[in-house]
Every structure is written in structure tokens, then in C-alpha cells.
Amino acid sequence: MGNQNNDEDDTEQQIEIFKVKKLIKNLEAARGNGTSMISLIIPPGTQISQVAKMLSDEYGTASNIKSRVNRLSVL
């Protein structure tokens, strides 16, 4: 029975590795124009509301850019 648990753990680990590799391939294939796309990595245990506030603050800062071309590139 102990051997079966090891096999299941190995299978689960292989599935997780596959998922991560697939995610990396998808991210590598993603393309944006200049600053039109960002990657946001949220560590485990981080409050989503805190991250949302940070993004909202960044958006507010970008809205204050005087140059129309630069502002539109950032927003």
C-alpha cells in the first residue's frame, strides 16, 4: 500500500510539472505592444484586495501622465 501512495504522489507531481510547463509555454507565446501587457504574480497568502488596491493606485498614477501618447501607452 505504501508503494501505491508513492506512485500517486509521483503522478501528482508530474501533473503539476506538466501544468507549469504548459503555463510557461503560454506565457512565452503571449505578445503585447510595448507596455500593453503585464504579468502579475501574486504570492500565496497575499490578500487579493491589497493587490487590487496597488493596481488601482498604479492606474491612477498613469492617468496623471501629461503626454497623451505616453498616457495611452501606459493605460
All heavy atoms as a GROMACS GRO file, in nm:
protein
  576
    1MET      N    1   0.082  -0.119   0.000
    1MET     CA    2   0.000   0.000   0.000
    1MET      C    3   0.086   0.126   0.000
    1MET      O    4   0.052   0.225  -0.061
    1MET     CB    5  -0.095  -0.002   0.119
    1MET     CG    6  -0.198   0.109   0.110
    1MET     SD    7  -0.333   0.089   0.223
    1MET     CE    8  -0.449   0.005   0.120
    2GLY      N    9   0.199   0.122   0.069
    2GLY     CA   10   0.290   0.237   0.073
    2GLY      C   11   0.344   0.270  -0.065
    2GLY      O   12   0.364   0.385  -0.100
    3ASN      N   13   0.366   0.167  -0.145
    3ASN     CA   14   0.416   0.187  -0.281
    3ASN      C   15   0.313   0.258  -0.368
    3ASN      O   16   0.346   0.340  -0.451
    3ASN     CB   17   0.456   0.052  -0.341
    3ASN     CG   18   0.539   0.066  -0.466
    3ASN    OD1   19   0.598   0.171  -0.490
    3ASN    ND2   20   0.547  -0.040  -0.544
    4GLN      N   21   0.185   0.226  -0.345
    4GLN     CA   22   0.079   0.290  -0.423
    4GLN      C   23   0.072   0.440  -0.392
    4GLN      O   24   0.052   0.521  -0.482
    4GLN     CB   25  -0.056   0.224  -0.392
    4GLN     CG   26  -0.168   0.277  -0.479
    4GLN     CD   27  -0.301   0.207  -0.450
    4GLN    OE1   28  -0.309   0.125  -0.360
    4GLN    NE2   29  -0.401   0.241  -0.526
    5ASN      N   30   0.091   0.479  -0.266
    5ASN     CA   31   0.091   0.619  -0.229
    5ASN      C   32   0.206   0.693  -0.296
    5ASN      O   33   0.190   0.806  -0.339
    5ASN     CB   34   0.098   0.636  -0.077
    5ASN     CG   35  -0.034   0.606  -0.009
    5ASN    OD1   36  -0.139   0.611  -0.072
    5ASN    ND2   37  -0.028   0.575   0.120
    6ASN      N   38   0.324   0.628  -0.303
    6ASN     CA   39   0.438   0.689  -0.371
    6ASN      C   40   0.408   0.711  -0.519
    6ASN      O   41   0.442   0.814  -0.575
    6ASN     CB   42   0.564   0.604  -0.354
    6ASN     CG   43   0.625   0.617  -0.216
    6ASN    OD1   44   0.597   0.713  -0.144
    6ASN    ND2   45   0.709   0.522  -0.180
    7ASP      N   46   0.344   0.612  -0.581
    7ASP     CA   47   0.308   0.624  -0.722
    7ASP      C   48   0.210   0.738  -0.744
    7ASP      O   49   0.221   0.815  -0.840
    7ASP     CB   50   0.247   0.493  -0.774
    7ASP     CG   51   0.350   0.381  -0.785
    7ASP    OD1   52   0.472   0.411  -0.784
    7ASP    OD2   53   0.308   0.264  -0.796
    8GLU      N   54   0.112   0.750  -0.653
    8GLU     CA   55   0.015   0.859  -0.663
    8GLU      C   56   0.082   0.995  -0.645
    8GLU      O   57   0.050   1.090  -0.716
    8GLU     CB   58  -0.098   0.840  -0.561
    8GLU     CG   59  -0.191   0.726  -0.595
    8GLU     CD   60  -0.295   0.701  -0.488
    8GLU    OE1   61  -0.306   0.782  -0.393
    8GLU    OE2   62  -0.366   0.601  -0.499
    9ASP      N   63   0.175   1.004  -0.549
    9ASP     CA   64   0.247   1.129  -0.526
    9ASP      C   65   0.331   1.166  -0.648
    9ASP      O   66   0.334   1.283  -0.688
    9ASP     CB   67   0.338   1.117  -0.403
    9ASP     CG   68   0.260   1.111  -0.273
    9ASP    OD1   69   0.140   1.147  -0.273
    9ASP    OD2   70   0.319   1.071  -0.170
   10ASP      N   71   0.396   1.065  -0.707
   10ASP     CA   72   0.476   1.089  -0.828
   10ASP      C   73   0.388   1.137  -0.943
   10ASP      O   74   0.424   1.229  -1.016
   10ASP     CB   75   0.552   0.962  -0.869
   10ASP     CG   76   0.667   0.929  -0.775
   10ASP    OD1   77   0.707   1.017  -0.696
   10ASP    OD2   78   0.716   0.815  -0.781
   11THR      N   79   0.272   1.076  -0.956
   11THR     CA   80   0.178   1.115  -1.062
   11THR      C   81   0.132   1.258  -1.042
   11THR      O   82   0.129   1.337  -1.137
   11THR     CB   83   0.058   1.018  -1.065
   11THR    OG1   84   0.106   0.885  -1.086
   11THR    CG2   85  -0.038   1.055  -1.176
   12GLU      N   86   0.096   1.292  -0.919
   12GLU     CA   87   0.052   1.429  -0.888
   12GLU      C   88   0.163   1.530  -0.918
   12GLU      O   89   0.138   1.636  -0.974
   12GLU     CB   90   0.010   1.441  -0.742
   12GLU     CG   91  -0.119   1.370  -0.710
   12GLU     CD   92  -0.239   1.430  -0.781
   12GLU    OE1   93  -0.246   1.554  -0.793
   12GLU    OE2   94  -0.325   1.352  -0.825
   13GLN      N   95   0.286   1.494  -0.883
   13GLN     CA   96   0.399   1.583  -0.908
   13GLN      C   97   0.421   1.600  -1.058
   13GLN      O   98   0.446   1.712  -1.105
   13GLN     CB   99   0.525   1.528  -0.841
   13GLN     CG  100   0.642   1.624  -0.850
   13GLN     CD  101   0.764   1.572  -0.776
   13GLN    OE1  102   0.773   1.455  -0.741
   13GLN    NE2  103   0.860   1.660  -0.751
   14GLN      N  104   0.410   1.494  -1.133
   14GLN     CA  105   0.427   1.501  -1.278
   14GLN      C  106   0.318   1.588  -1.341
   14GLN      O  107   0.343   1.664  -1.434
   14GLN     CB  108   0.426   1.361  -1.340
   14GLN     CG  109   0.548   1.279  -1.307
   14GLN     CD  110   0.676   1.343  -1.358
   14GLN    OE1  111   0.679   1.398  -1.468
   14GLN    NE2  112   0.780   1.337  -1.278
   15ILE      N  113   0.195   1.578  -1.288
   15ILE     CA  114   0.086   1.660  -1.339
   15ILE      C  115   0.114   1.807  -1.311
   15ILE      O  116   0.095   1.893  -1.398
   15ILE     CB  117  -0.049   1.616  -1.276
   15ILE    CG1  118  -0.089   1.478  -1.331
   15ILE    CG2  119  -0.158   1.719  -1.303
   15ILE    CD1  120  -0.208   1.416  -1.259
   16GLU      N  121   0.162   1.838  -1.192
   16GLU     CA  122   0.194   1.977  -1.158
   16GLU      C  123   0.307   2.031  -1.246
   16GLU      O  124   0.301   2.145  -1.293
   16GLU     CB  125   0.233   1.989  -1.010
   16GLU     CG  126   0.116   1.974  -0.915
   16GLU     CD  127   0.008   2.078  -0.939
   16GLU    OE1  128   0.040   2.197  -0.954
   16GLU    OE2  129  -0.110   2.039  -0.942
   17ILE      N  130   0.408   1.950  -1.271
   17ILE     CA  131   0.518   1.990  -1.358
   17ILE      C  132   0.466   2.017  -1.498
   17ILE      O  133   0.502   2.116  -1.562
   17ILE     CB  134   0.630   1.883  -1.358
   17ILE    CG1  135   0.700   1.881  -1.222
   17ILE    CG2  136   0.730   1.907  -1.471
   17ILE    CD1  137   0.796   1.765  -1.204
   18PHE      N  138   0.378   1.930  -1.548
   18PHE     CA  139   0.319   1.948  -1.680
   18PHE      C  140   0.242   2.080  -1.687
   18PHE      O  141   0.253   2.156  -1.782
   18PHE     CB  142   0.226   1.831  -1.714
   18PHE     CG  143   0.144   1.854  -1.837
   18PHE    CD1  144   0.201   1.839  -1.963
   18PHE    CD2  145   0.011   1.892  -1.828
   18PHE    CE1  146   0.125   1.862  -2.078
   18PHE    CE2  147  -0.064   1.914  -1.941
   18PHE     CZ  148  -0.008   1.899  -2.067
   19LYS      N  149   0.161   2.108  -1.583
   19LYS     CA  150   0.082   2.231  -1.581
   19LYS      C  151   0.172   2.355  -1.582
   19LYS      O  152   0.143   2.453  -1.652
   19LYS     CB  153  -0.009   2.234  -1.457
   19LYS     CG  154  -0.126   2.139  -1.466
   19LYS     CD  155  -0.210   2.148  -1.338
   19LYS     CE  156  -0.327   2.053  -1.340
   19LYS     NZ  157  -0.405   2.060  -1.214
   20VAL      N  158   0.279   2.352  -1.506
   20VAL     CA  159   0.371   2.466  -1.501
   20VAL      C  160   0.439   2.485  -1.636
   20VAL      O  161   0.450   2.598  -1.686
   20VAL     CB  162   0.475   2.449  -1.387
   20VAL    CG1  163   0.584   2.554  -1.397
   20VAL    CG2  164   0.407   2.456  -1.252
   21LYS      N  165   0.484   2.376  -1.697
   21LYS     CA  166   0.548   2.385  -1.828
   21LYS      C  167   0.452   2.440  -1.933
   21LYS      O  168   0.489   2.522  -2.017
   21LYS     CB  169   0.602   2.249  -1.872
   21LYS     CG  170   0.728   2.207  -1.798
   21LYS     CD  171   0.779   2.074  -1.849
   21LYS     CE  172   0.907   2.034  -1.778
   21LYS     NZ  173   0.960   1.906  -1.827
   22LYS      N  174   0.326   2.396  -1.928
   22LYS     CA  175   0.225   2.444  -2.021
   22LYS      C  176   0.200   2.594  -2.000
   22LYS      O  177   0.190   2.669  -2.096
   22LYS     CB  178   0.095   2.365  -2.002
   22LYS     CG  179  -0.013   2.400  -2.101
   22LYS     CD  180  -0.134   2.312  -2.083
   22LYS     CE  181  -0.245   2.354  -2.177
   22LYS     NZ  182  -0.367   2.279  -2.157
   23LEU      N  183   0.193   2.636  -1.875
   23LEU     CA  184   0.173   2.778  -1.843
   23LEU      C  185   0.290   2.861  -1.895
   23LEU      O  186   0.270   2.967  -1.955
   23LEU     CB  187   0.157   2.796  -1.692
   23LEU     CG  188   0.146   2.939  -1.643
   23LEU    CD1  189   0.023   3.008  -1.702
   23LEU    CD2  190   0.141   2.942  -1.491
   24ILE      N  191   0.410   2.813  -1.875
   24ILE     CA  192   0.529   2.885  -1.923
   24ILE      C  193   0.525   2.898  -2.075
   24ILE      O  194   0.554   3.005  -2.130
   24ILE     CB  195   0.659   2.816  -1.875
   24ILE    CG1  196   0.674   2.835  -1.724
   24ILE    CG2  197   0.780   2.870  -1.948
   24ILE    CD1  198   0.784   2.754  -1.662
   25LYS      N  199   0.489   2.791  -2.146
   25LYS     CA  200   0.479   2.798  -2.292
   25LYS      C  201   0.375   2.901  -2.334
   25LYS      O  202   0.397   2.978  -2.427
   25LYS     CB  203   0.442   2.661  -2.351
   25LYS     CG  204   0.558   2.569  -2.368
   25LYS     CD  205   0.514   2.444  -2.442
   25LYS     CE  206   0.634   2.355  -2.469
   25LYS     NZ  207   0.599   2.238  -2.547
   26ASN      N  208   0.260   2.902  -2.267
   26ASN     CA  209   0.156   3.000  -2.299
   26ASN      C  210   0.204   3.143  -2.274
   26ASN      O  211   0.175   3.233  -2.353
   26ASN     CB  212   0.029   2.972  -2.219
   26ASN     CG  213  -0.045   2.850  -2.268
   26ASN    OD1  214  -0.026   2.806  -2.381
   26ASN    ND2  215  -0.127   2.792  -2.182
   27LEU      N  216   0.275   3.164  -2.166
   27LEU     CA  217   0.327   3.298  -2.136
   27LEU      C  218   0.434   3.340  -2.236
   27LEU      O  219   0.439   3.457  -2.275
   27LEU     CB  220   0.382   3.302  -1.993
   27LEU     CG  221   0.278   3.293  -1.881
   27LEU    CD1  222   0.347   3.283  -1.745
   27LEU    CD2  223   0.183   3.411  -1.885
   28GLU      N  224   0.516   3.247  -2.277
   28GLU     CA  225   0.619   3.279  -2.377
   28GLU      C  226   0.556   3.316  -2.511
   28GLU      O  227   0.607   3.402  -2.582
   28GLU     CB  228   0.715   3.161  -2.395
   28GLU     CG  229   0.811   3.142  -2.281
   28GLU     CD  230   0.897   3.018  -2.295
   28GLU    OE1  231   0.862   2.928  -2.374
   28GLU    OE2  232   1.001   3.012  -2.227
   29ALA      N  233   0.445   3.254  -2.543
   29ALA     CA  234   0.378   3.280  -2.671
   29ALA      C  235   0.298   3.411  -2.669
   29ALA      O  236   0.268   3.466  -2.774
   29ALA     CB  237   0.287   3.164  -2.707
   30ALA      N  238   0.266   3.460  -2.550
   30ALA     CA  239   0.186   3.583  -2.540
   30ALA      C  240   0.267   3.702  -2.585
   30ALA      O  241   0.386   3.714  -2.555
   30ALA     CB  242   0.138   3.602  -2.396
   31ARG      N  243   0.204   3.790  -2.659
   31ARG     CA  244   0.272   3.908  -2.710
   31ARG      C  245   0.187   4.031  -2.682
   31ARG      O  246   0.065   4.027  -2.690
   31ARG     CB  247   0.296   3.897  -2.861
   31ARG     CG  248   0.392   3.786  -2.898
   31ARG     CD  249   0.535   3.825  -2.862
   31ARG     NE  250   0.626   3.717  -2.887
   31ARG     CZ  251   0.688   3.646  -2.793
   31ARG    NH1  252   0.665   3.670  -2.668
   31ARG    NH2  253   0.772   3.551  -2.824
   32GLY      N  254   0.255   4.140  -2.652
   32GLY     CA  255   0.188   4.267  -2.630
   32GLY      C  256   0.259   4.376  -2.708
   32GLY      O  257   0.370   4.356  -2.759
   33ASN      N  258   0.197   4.489  -2.717
   33ASN     CA  259   0.257   4.602  -2.788
   33ASN      C  260   0.313   4.699  -2.685
   33ASN      O  261   0.239   4.772  -2.620
   33ASN     CB  262   0.149   4.669  -2.874
   33ASN     CG  263   0.207   4.781  -2.958
   33ASN    OD1  264   0.327   4.798  -2.965
   33ASN    ND2  265   0.120   4.858  -3.019
   34GLY      N  266   0.443   4.699  -2.668
   34GLY     CA  267   0.505   4.790  -2.571
   34GLY      C  268   0.465   4.753  -2.430
   34GLY      O  269   0.489   4.642  -2.385
   35THR      N  270   0.402   4.846  -2.363
   35THR     CA  271   0.363   4.824  -2.224
   35THR      C  272   0.216   4.785  -2.212
   35THR      O  273   0.154   4.807  -2.109
   35THR     CB  274   0.389   4.951  -2.140
   35THR    OG1  275   0.316   5.059  -2.198
   35THR    CG2  276   0.536   4.983  -2.133
   36SER      N  277   0.159   4.730  -2.316
   36SER     CA  278   0.017   4.699  -2.314
   36SER      C  279  -0.016   4.572  -2.236
   36SER      O  280  -0.131   4.545  -2.210
   36SER     CB  281  -0.037   4.686  -2.456
   36SER     OG  282   0.023   4.577  -2.520
   37MET      N  283   0.085   4.497  -2.197
   37MET     CA  284   0.059   4.373  -2.127
   37MET      C  285   0.156   4.360  -2.010
   37MET      O  286   0.273   4.393  -2.023
   37MET     CB  287   0.077   4.254  -2.221
   37MET     CG  288   0.037   4.124  -2.159
   37MET     SD  289   0.041   3.988  -2.275
   37MET     CE  290   0.215   3.966  -2.296
   38ILE      N  291   0.106   4.315  -1.897
   38ILE     CA  292   0.191   4.292  -1.780
   38ILE      C  293   0.167   4.152  -1.729
   38ILE      O  294   0.065   4.091  -1.758
   38ILE     CB  295   0.164   4.393  -1.667
   38ILE    CG1  296   0.022   4.377  -1.611
   38ILE    CG2  297   0.190   4.535  -1.711
   38ILE    CD1  298  -0.001   4.446  -1.480
   39SER      N  299   0.263   4.103  -1.653
   39SER     CA  300   0.245   3.978  -1.580
   39SER      C  301   0.237   4.015  -1.433
   39SER      O  302   0.320   4.089  -1.382
   39SER     CB  303   0.364   3.885  -1.602
   39SER     OG  304   0.369   3.846  -1.736
   40LEU      N  305   0.139   3.965  -1.366
   40LEU     CA  306   0.122   3.992  -1.224
   40LEU      C  307   0.128   3.860  -1.150
   40LEU      O  308   0.043   3.773  -1.169
   40LEU     CB  309  -0.012   4.061  -1.198
   40LEU     CG  310  -0.045   4.092  -1.054
   40LEU    CD1  311   0.057   4.189  -0.994
   40LEU    CD2  312  -0.184   4.148  -1.042
   41ILE      N  313   0.231   3.846  -1.071
   41ILE     CA  314   0.248   3.724  -0.993
   41ILE      C  315   0.215   3.756  -0.848
   41ILE      O  316   0.277   3.844  -0.788
   41ILE     CB  317   0.392   3.670  -1.006
   41ILE    CG1  318   0.421   3.638  -1.152
   41ILE    CG2  319   0.411   3.548  -0.916
   41ILE    CD1  320   0.564   3.602  -1.180
   42ILE      N  321   0.116   3.689  -0.795
   42ILE     CA  322   0.071   3.712  -0.659
   42ILE      C  323   0.116   3.595  -0.574
   42ILE      O  324   0.074   3.482  -0.597
   42ILE     CB  325  -0.082   3.727  -0.653
   42ILE    CG1  326  -0.128   3.839  -0.747
   42ILE    CG2  327  -0.128   3.753  -0.510
   42ILE    CD1  328  -0.277   3.849  -0.763
   43PRO      N  329   0.203   3.622  -0.476
   43PRO     CA  330   0.250   3.513  -0.390
   43PRO      C  331   0.136   3.453  -0.309
   43PRO      O  332   0.038   3.521  -0.277
   43PRO     CB  333   0.350   3.582  -0.296
   43PRO     CG  334   0.384   3.712  -0.361
   43PRO     CD  335   0.265   3.750  -0.443
   44PRO      N  336   0.148   3.326  -0.274
   44PRO     CA  337   0.045   3.262  -0.191
   44PRO      C  338   0.030   3.337  -0.059
   44PRO      O  339   0.128   3.384  -0.002
   44PRO     CB  340   0.100   3.121  -0.166
   44PRO     CG  341   0.203   3.100  -0.270
   44PRO     CD  342   0.256   3.235  -0.308
   45GLY      N  343  -0.092   3.351  -0.015
   45GLY     CA  344  -0.117   3.416   0.113
   45GLY      C  345  -0.135   3.567   0.102
   45GLY      O  346  -0.171   3.631   0.200
   46THR      N  347  -0.111   3.624  -0.015
   46THR     CA  348  -0.128   3.767  -0.034
   46THR      C  349  -0.276   3.799  -0.049
   46THR      O  350  -0.348   3.727  -0.117
   46THR     CB  351  -0.052   3.816  -0.160
   46THR    OG1  352   0.085   3.780  -0.147
   46THR    CG2  353  -0.064   3.965  -0.178
   47GLN      N  354  -0.319   3.906   0.014
   47GLN     CA  355  -0.459   3.947   0.007
   47GLN      C  356  -0.488   4.004  -0.132
   47GLN      O  357  -0.418   4.093  -0.180
   47GLN     CB  358  -0.490   4.053   0.112
   47GLN     CG  359  -0.479   4.004   0.255
   47GLN     CD  360  -0.589   3.905   0.288
   47GLN    OE1  361  -0.701   3.920   0.244
   47GLN    NE2  362  -0.554   3.804   0.366
   48ILE      N  363  -0.591   3.953  -0.198
   48ILE     CA  364  -0.629   3.999  -0.332
   48ILE      C  365  -0.670   4.146  -0.326
   48ILE      O  366  -0.638   4.224  -0.416
   48ILE     CB  367  -0.744   3.914  -0.390
   48ILE    CG1  368  -0.701   3.768  -0.403
   48ILE    CG2  369  -0.792   3.969  -0.524
   48ILE    CD1  370  -0.586   3.744  -0.498
   49SER      N  371  -0.735   4.188  -0.218
   49SER     CA  372  -0.777   4.328  -0.206
   49SER      C  373  -0.656   4.421  -0.203
   49SER      O  374  -0.660   4.531  -0.258
   49SER     CB  375  -0.862   4.348  -0.080
   49SER     OG  376  -0.788   4.312   0.036
   50GLN      N  377  -0.547   4.376  -0.143
   50GLN     CA  378  -0.424   4.456  -0.137
   50GLN      C  379  -0.366   4.472  -0.278
   50GLN      O  380  -0.323   4.580  -0.316
   50GLN     CB  381  -0.325   4.387  -0.044
   50GLN     CG  382  -0.200   4.465  -0.014
   50GLN     CD  383  -0.109   4.389   0.082
   50GLN    OE1  384  -0.117   4.266   0.094
   50GLN    NE2  385  -0.024   4.461   0.152
   51VAL      N  386  -0.366   4.366  -0.355
   51VAL     CA  387  -0.315   4.371  -0.491
   51VAL      C  388  -0.405   4.458  -0.579
   51VAL      O  389  -0.356   4.538  -0.660
   51VAL     CB  390  -0.303   4.228  -0.551
   51VAL    CG1  391  -0.264   4.232  -0.697
   51VAL    CG2  392  -0.203   4.146  -0.471
   52ALA      N  393  -0.536   4.446  -0.561
   52ALA     CA  394  -0.631   4.528  -0.637
   52ALA      C  395  -0.609   4.676  -0.608
   52ALA      O  396  -0.613   4.760  -0.698
   52ALA     CB  397  -0.774   4.487  -0.605
   53LYS      N  398  -0.583   4.710  -0.481
   53LYS     CA  399  -0.557   4.850  -0.444
   53LYS      C  400  -0.429   4.899  -0.510
   53LYS      O  401  -0.423   5.011  -0.561
   53LYS     CB  402  -0.549   4.864  -0.292
   53LYS     CG  403  -0.527   5.010  -0.249
   53LYS     CD  404  -0.506   5.020  -0.099
   53LYS     CE  405  -0.484   5.161  -0.051
   53LYS     NZ  406  -0.406   5.248  -0.135
   54MET      N  407  -0.326   4.814  -0.509
   54MET     CA  408  -0.199   4.852  -0.571
   54MET      C  409  -0.219   4.880  -0.720
   54MET      O  410  -0.169   4.981  -0.772
   54MET     CB  411  -0.096   4.741  -0.552
   54MET     CG  412   0.038   4.770  -0.617
   54MET     SD  413   0.148   4.628  -0.619
   54MET     CE  414   0.067   4.523  -0.738
   55LEU      N  415  -0.295   4.794  -0.789
   55LEU     CA  416  -0.319   4.815  -0.931
   55LEU      C  417  -0.402   4.941  -0.955
   55LEU      O  418  -0.377   5.016  -1.050
   55LEU     CB  419  -0.390   4.693  -0.991
   55LEU     CG  420  -0.304   4.568  -1.005
   55LEU    CD1  421  -0.390   4.451  -1.051
   55LEU    CD2  422  -0.190   4.591  -1.101
   56SER      N  423  -0.498   4.965  -0.869
   56SER     CA  424  -0.580   5.086  -0.879
   56SER      C  425  -0.494   5.210  -0.861
   56SER      O  426  -0.509   5.309  -0.935
   56SER     CB  427  -0.691   5.081  -0.774
   56SER     OG  428  -0.766   5.199  -0.779
   57ASP      N  429  -0.403   5.207  -0.765
   57ASP     CA  430  -0.312   5.320  -0.743
   57ASP      C  431  -0.223   5.343  -0.864
   57ASP      O  432  -0.200   5.457  -0.906
   57ASP     CB  433  -0.224   5.296  -0.619
   57ASP     CG  434  -0.303   5.301  -0.489
   57ASP    OD1  435  -0.419   5.348  -0.491
   57ASP    OD2  436  -0.248   5.255  -0.386
   58GLU      N  437  -0.173   5.235  -0.922
   58GLU     CA  438  -0.088   5.247  -1.042
   58GLU      C  439  -0.168   5.306  -1.158
   58GLU      O  440  -0.117   5.389  -1.233
   58GLU     CB  441  -0.031   5.111  -1.082
   58GLU     CG  442   0.079   5.062  -0.991
   58GLU     CD  443   0.203   5.149  -0.995
   58GLU    OE1  444   0.240   5.200  -1.103
   58GLU    OE2  445   0.264   5.168  -0.888
   59TYR      N  446  -0.291   5.264  -1.173
   59TYR     CA  447  -0.376   5.317  -1.280
   59TYR      C  448  -0.398   5.466  -1.259
   59TYR      O  449  -0.393   5.544  -1.353
   59TYR     CB  450  -0.510   5.243  -1.283
   59TYR     CG  451  -0.598   5.286  -1.398
   59TYR    CD1  452  -0.580   5.233  -1.524
   59TYR    CD2  453  -0.699   5.380  -1.379
   59TYR    CE1  454  -0.660   5.272  -1.630
   59TYR    CE2  455  -0.779   5.420  -1.484
   59TYR     CZ  456  -0.760   5.366  -1.610
   59TYR     OH  457  -0.838   5.406  -1.714
   60GLY      N  458  -0.422   5.507  -1.134
   60GLY     CA  459  -0.439   5.648  -1.102
   60GLY      C  460  -0.315   5.729  -1.134
   60GLY      O  461  -0.323   5.840  -1.189
   61THR      N  462  -0.199   5.673  -1.103
   61THR     CA  463  -0.072   5.741  -1.134
   61THR      C  464  -0.055   5.754  -1.284
   61THR      O  465  -0.016   5.860  -1.335
   61THR     CB  466   0.046   5.663  -1.074
   61THR    OG1  467   0.029   5.654  -0.933
   61THR    CG2  468   0.179   5.729  -1.104
   62ALA      N  469  -0.087   5.650  -1.358
   62ALA     CA  470  -0.073   5.652  -1.504
   62ALA      C  471  -0.170   5.753  -1.566
   62ALA      O  472  -0.139   5.815  -1.668
   62ALA     CB  473  -0.098   5.513  -1.562
   63SER      N  474  -0.285   5.771  -1.504
   63SER     CA  475  -0.384   5.866  -1.556
   63SER      C  476  -0.334   6.009  -1.548
   63SER      O  477  -0.380   6.097  -1.622
   63SER     CB  478  -0.515   5.855  -1.478
   63SER     OG  479  -0.571   5.729  -1.495
   64ASN      N  480  -0.240   6.036  -1.459
   64ASN     CA  481  -0.186   6.171  -1.439
   64ASN      C  482  -0.073   6.205  -1.536
   64ASN      O  483  -0.020   6.316  -1.530
   64ASN     CB  484  -0.138   6.189  -1.296
   64ASN     CG  485  -0.252   6.189  -1.197
   64ASN    OD1  486  -0.363   6.231  -1.230
   64ASN    ND2  487  -0.227   6.141  -1.078
   65ILE      N  488  -0.034   6.114  -1.622
   65ILE     CA  489   0.073   6.142  -1.719
   65ILE      C  490   0.022   6.247  -1.818
   65ILE      O  491  -0.086   6.233  -1.875
   65ILE     CB  492   0.116   6.013  -1.792
   65ILE    CG1  493   0.178   5.916  -1.691
   65ILE    CG2  494   0.214   6.044  -1.904
   65ILE    CD1  495   0.209   5.779  -1.749
   66LYS      N  496   0.099   6.353  -1.835
   66LYS     CA  497   0.055   6.466  -1.918
   66LYS      C  498   0.056   6.434  -2.067
   66LYS      O  499  -0.035   6.471  -2.140
   66LYS     CB  500   0.143   6.589  -1.891
   66LYS     CG  501   0.141   6.635  -1.748
   66LYS     CD  502   0.005   6.685  -1.708
   66LYS     CE  503   0.008   6.735  -1.565
   66LYS     NZ  504  -0.116   6.722  -1.498
   67SER      N  505   0.160   6.367  -2.113
   67SER     CA  506   0.172   6.337  -2.255
   67SER      C  507   0.064   6.237  -2.296
   67SER      O  508   0.053   6.127  -2.242
   67SER     CB  509   0.310   6.278  -2.286
   67SER     OG  510   0.312   6.222  -2.415
   68ARG      N  511  -0.018   6.275  -2.393
   68ARG     CA  512  -0.128   6.190  -2.437
   68ARG      C  513  -0.078   6.056  -2.490
   68ARG      O  514  -0.132   5.950  -2.455
   68ARG     CB  515  -0.208   6.262  -2.547
   68ARG     CG  516  -0.323   6.182  -2.600
   68ARG     CD  517  -0.395   6.256  -2.714
   68ARG     NE  518  -0.490   6.169  -2.780
   68ARG     CZ  519  -0.460   6.083  -2.877
   68ARG    NH1  520  -0.336   6.073  -2.920
   68ARG    NH2  521  -0.553   6.006  -2.930
   69VAL      N  522   0.028   6.058  -2.572
   69VAL     CA  523   0.080   5.935  -2.629
   69VAL      C  524   0.132   5.842  -2.520
   69VAL      O  525   0.099   5.722  -2.519
   69VAL     CB  526   0.192   5.967  -2.731
   69VAL    CG1  527   0.259   5.839  -2.780
   69VAL    CG2  528   0.137   6.046  -2.848
   70ASN      N  529   0.209   5.895  -2.426
   70ASN     CA  530   0.261   5.812  -2.318
   70ASN      C  531   0.150   5.760  -2.228
   70ASN      O  532   0.150   5.646  -2.185
   70ASN     CB  533   0.363   5.889  -2.234
   70ASN     CG  534   0.493   5.910  -2.307
   70ASN    OD1  535   0.521   5.845  -2.406
   70ASN    ND2  536   0.572   6.006  -2.260
   71ARG      N  537   0.053   5.847  -2.198
   71ARG     CA  538  -0.059   5.807  -2.111
   71ARG      C  539  -0.137   5.691  -2.174
   71ARG      O  540  -0.170   5.593  -2.109
   71ARG     CB  541  -0.151   5.926  -2.085
   71ARG     CG  542  -0.265   5.893  -1.990
   71ARG     CD  543  -0.356   6.013  -1.961
   71ARG     NE  544  -0.415   6.068  -2.081
   71ARG     CZ  545  -0.385   6.186  -2.136
   71ARG    NH1  546  -0.294   6.262  -2.082
   71ARG    NH2  547  -0.444   6.227  -2.246
   72LEU      N  548  -0.166   5.702  -2.304
   72LEU     CA  549  -0.240   5.596  -2.372
   72LEU      C  550  -0.159   5.467  -2.381
   72LEU      O  551  -0.214   5.357  -2.381
   72LEU     CB  552  -0.286   5.642  -2.511
   72LEU     CG  553  -0.389   5.755  -2.510
   72LEU    CD1  554  -0.420   5.800  -2.653
   72LEU    CD2  555  -0.516   5.715  -2.438
   73SER      N  556  -0.027   5.480  -2.388
   73SER     CA  557   0.058   5.361  -2.393
   73SER      C  558   0.057   5.288  -2.260
   73SER      O  559   0.064   5.166  -2.255
   73SER     CB  560   0.202   5.400  -2.428
   73SER     OG  561   0.209   5.449  -2.558
   74VAL      N  562   0.047   5.364  -2.152
   74VAL     CA  563   0.051   5.304  -2.018
   74VAL      C  564  -0.086   5.250  -1.980
   74VAL      O  565  -0.097   5.146  -1.917
   74VAL     CB  566   0.101   5.407  -1.914
   74VAL    CG1  567   0.088   5.352  -1.774
   74VAL    CG2  568   0.243   5.447  -1.945
   75LEU      N  569  -0.192   5.320  -2.015
   75LEU     CA  570  -0.326   5.275  -1.977
   75LEU      C  571  -0.369   5.174  -2.077
   75LEU      O  572  -0.408   5.081  -2.087
   75LEU     CB  573  -0.425   5.392  -1.977
   75LEU     CG  574  -0.394   5.502  -1.876
   75LEU    CD1  575  -0.491   5.616  -1.893
   75LEU    CD2  576  -0.400   5.449  -1.735
   0.00000   0.00000   0.00000
